[in-house]
């Protein structure tokens, strides 16, 4: 199994004071779009963006191009479910790829420095006052931890579309 950065979205959302700044915003945005977004048939958030900063991927997941986004928050206002949080849309933010490199790199560095004990393993994330971050292997039996990609997983109640009953 691969170790992943695990973010607890509920704990992170409730915190309000993050020492990881733009890196954490980028990771939260990716996890939210992947797991909380309702993936509407007609994505009003994408249609509302005057700068074409949002697009829907082939999987139906919303992706934000942060260099096009001017943080007008039109997408958040247009989302009928309120799953685009305005605090996740800064004017200029770090890309997800850079953010995951920063956070996973810090975790990997602490793991490889000498003999990593259970206490020293999470050294980079001890700054997180709400304990929203972890770096470990994901247990496939945990129904509330969802793998997003090879680097990231999230602890959240995932929204799943139910099929219409005929």
C-alpha positions as CSV (number, residue, x, y, z in Angstrom):
1,X,0.0,0.0,0.0
2,X,1.0,3.6,-0.6
3,X,1.2,6.2,2.1
4,X,-1.0,9.2,1.5
5,X,-1.7,12.6,3.0
6,X,-5.1,12.3,4.7
7,X,-7.1,15.4,5.3
8,X,-10.0,15.5,7.6
9,X,-12.2,18.1,5.9
10,X,-14.7,18.6,8.7
11,X,-11.8,19.3,11.2
12,X,-10.1,21.6,8.7
13,X,-13.2,23.5,7.9
14,X,-13.9,24.2,11.5
15,X,-10.4,25.4,12.3
16,X,-9.9,28.8,10.6
17,X,-6.2,29.2,11.4
18,X,-4.0,27.1,9.2
19,X,-0.2,27.3,9.3
20,X,0.0,25.7,5.9
21,X,-1.7,28.5,4.1
22,X,-2.0,28.2,0.3
23,X,-0.9,24.6,0.3
24,X,-3.8,23.6,2.5
25,X,-6.3,25.6,0.5
26,X,-5.3,23.8,-2.7
27,X,-5.6,20.4,-1.0
28,X,-8.9,21.3,0.5
29,X,-10.2,22.5,-2.8
30,X,-9.2,19.3,-4.6
31,X,-10.8,17.1,-1.9
32,X,-14.0,19.2,-1.8
33,X,-14.4,19.1,-5.6
34,X,-13.7,15.4,-5.7
35,X,-15.8,14.2,-2.8
36,X,-18.4,16.9,-1.8
37,X,-19.4,18.4,-5.1
38,X,-22.7,17.2,-6.4
39,X,-21.6,17.0,-10.0
40,X,-24.7,18.6,-11.4
41,X,-25.8,17.7,-14.9
42,X,-25.6,21.4,-15.8
43,X,-22.8,22.8,-13.8
44,X,-24.0,26.3,-12.9
45,X,-20.7,27.1,-11.3
46,X,-18.9,26.5,-14.6
47,X,-21.5,28.5,-16.5
48,X,-21.3,31.4,-14.0
49,X,-17.5,31.9,-14.2
50,X,-16.9,34.9,-16.4
51,X,-13.2,34.0,-16.9
52,X,-13.5,30.3,-17.8
53,X,-11.5,29.4,-14.7
54,X,-13.7,26.3,-14.0
55,X,-14.0,23.2,-16.2
56,X,-15.5,19.8,-15.8
57,X,-13.0,16.9,-16.3
58,X,-14.0,13.7,-18.1
59,X,-14.9,12.2,-14.7
60,X,-17.3,15.1,-14.1
61,X,-15.1,16.6,-11.4
62,X,-14.8,20.4,-11.3
63,X,-11.3,21.8,-11.7
64,X,-10.3,25.4,-11.2
65,X,-7.5,27.1,-13.2
66,X,-6.1,29.3,-10.5
67,X,-4.3,31.6,-12.9
68,X,-7.6,32.4,-14.6
69,X,-9.6,32.8,-11.4
70,X,-9.9,36.4,-10.2
71,X,-11.8,35.3,-7.0
72,X,-15.0,37.0,-8.0
73,X,-16.8,34.0,-6.3
74,X,-19.5,33.9,-9.0
75,X,-19.2,30.1,-8.9
76,X,-19.8,29.9,-5.2
77,X,-22.9,32.0,-5.6
78,X,-24.2,29.9,-8.5
79,X,-23.7,26.6,-6.8
80,X,-27.2,25.5,-5.8
81,X,-25.8,23.1,-3.1
82,X,-23.3,25.5,-1.4
83,X,-20.4,23.1,-1.9
84,X,-18.0,25.7,-3.3
85,X,-16.7,27.5,-0.2
86,X,-15.7,31.1,-0.8
87,X,-12.7,30.8,1.5
88,X,-11.3,28.1,-0.9
89,X,-11.2,30.6,-3.8
90,X,-8.3,33.1,-3.1
91,X,-7.3,35.5,-5.9
92,X,-4.0,33.6,-6.5
93,X,-3.4,30.2,-5.0
94,X,-0.8,27.5,-5.2
95,X,-1.5,24.7,-7.7
96,X,-2.6,21.3,-6.3
97,X,0.5,19.7,-7.7
98,X,2.8,22.1,-5.9
99,X,0.8,22.0,-2.7
100,X,0.9,18.2,-2.5
101,X,4.6,18.3,-3.2
102,X,5.1,20.6,-0.3
103,X,2.9,18.7,2.2
104,X,3.8,15.2,1.2
105,X,7.5,16.2,0.8
106,X,7.5,17.4,4.4
107,X,5.9,14.2,5.6
108,X,8.2,12.0,3.6
109,X,11.3,13.9,4.8
110,X,10.3,13.4,8.4
111,X,9.7,9.7,7.8
112,X,13.1,9.2,6.2
113,X,15.2,11.2,8.7
114,X,16.8,8.6,10.8
115,X,14.6,6.1,12.7
116,X,11.0,7.4,12.4
117,X,9.1,6.6,15.5
118,X,5.3,7.0,15.8
119,X,5.8,10.4,17.5
120,X,8.4,11.8,15.0
121,X,6.4,10.6,12.0
122,X,3.9,13.5,12.0
123,X,6.4,16.2,13.0
124,X,5.5,18.5,10.0
125,X,1.8,18.3,10.9
126,X,2.0,18.9,14.6
127,X,1.7,22.6,13.7
128,X,-1.9,21.8,12.6
129,X,-3.9,22.8,15.6
130,X,-7.0,21.0,14.6
131,X,-5.3,17.6,13.8
132,X,-6.8,17.6,10.3
133,X,-3.7,16.1,8.7
134,X,-2.1,12.6,8.8
135,X,0.3,10.8,6.6
136,X,0.0,7.0,6.6
137,X,-1.3,4.1,4.6
138,X,-5.1,4.2,4.0
139,X,-7.1,1.4,5.5
140,X,-9.5,0.2,2.8
141,X,-12.0,-0.8,5.5
142,X,-12.5,2.7,6.7
143,X,-15.7,3.9,5.0
144,X,-15.0,7.6,5.8
145,X,-11.5,7.8,4.2
146,X,-11.7,8.1,0.5
147,X,-8.7,7.9,-1.8
148,X,-8.5,10.8,-4.2
149,X,-5.2,10.1,-6.0
150,X,-1.8,8.5,-5.4
151,X,-0.9,11.2,-2.9
152,X,-4.2,12.3,-1.2
153,X,-7.1,10.8,0.7
154,X,-9.8,12.6,2.7
155,X,-11.8,11.8,5.7
156,X,-15.3,13.1,4.9
157,X,-18.8,11.8,4.4
158,X,-18.8,11.5,0.7
159,X,-21.8,12.5,-1.3
160,X,-23.1,9.8,-3.6
161,X,-25.9,10.4,-6.2
162,X,-28.8,8.0,-5.7
163,X,-30.4,6.6,-8.8
164,X,-34.0,7.9,-9.3
165,X,-36.7,5.4,-8.5
166,X,-39.0,4.8,-11.5
